[in-house]
Amino acid sequence: MYIGRFVVVGPKVGAYRVSSRSFPNRQVTRRGDDTLTVVPTADAEETDNPYVSYNCARTAGEGVVVGNGSHVDPIAEKYDRGYPARDALVEALHAMDYEKDDYDTPRVAGVVEEDAGYIGIVRRDALVVREVDEPHIVATYEEDDPRAFEFEPRTAVAAARTVYGLDYEHAVCAAGVHVGEEAVSFGIENGEE
């Protein structure tokens, strides 16, 4: 089944996966200590599509913001300025709305904290943001309403590998995050190299 791009969010651990039929030549790279970015690979065809490259994970506030597009940055900025995680998600998702592409692609995002998680989606027909105390998944297609999801990795690297390996079609790359007592860690899975 093809569910597109998706996030899995819970307390302590979360992940984001790029799944794509249209732009498969992408990878996750690390930018500094606090950001993971989706970028085209060296062999990717040039495109002016604004939805191909973006920050997909960024430390902010008391955790990490994960998501499938440019809305990750305004969520992180609001969260850093002291907005509660839920409010940062609601405001940024509402302001940016779904992607204005041929598919009206939803924006999905989440905030992973040590003791809580927040997951959200803005679709053409709804804006949904929930606090979660166990892992939940939400995706751009098919799985477009947050639901509880069995997800047991305990590290950022394991989270990235786990979502990359899930049995959904067209895996491209993945990012994992872990929020501990004193540190945030990132994991990257770019598939076979």
Secondary structure, DSSP 8 states (H G I E B T S, - for coil): ----SEEEE-SSEEEEEEE-SS---EEEEEETTTEEEEEE-TTS-----TTSSEEEEEEETTEEEEESSTTHHHHHHHHHTT--HHHHHHHHHHHH-S--STT---EEEEEEESS-EEEEEEETTEEEEEEESS-EEEESSS--S-EE------SHHHHHHHHHHSS-S-EEEEEEEEE-SS-EEEEEE----
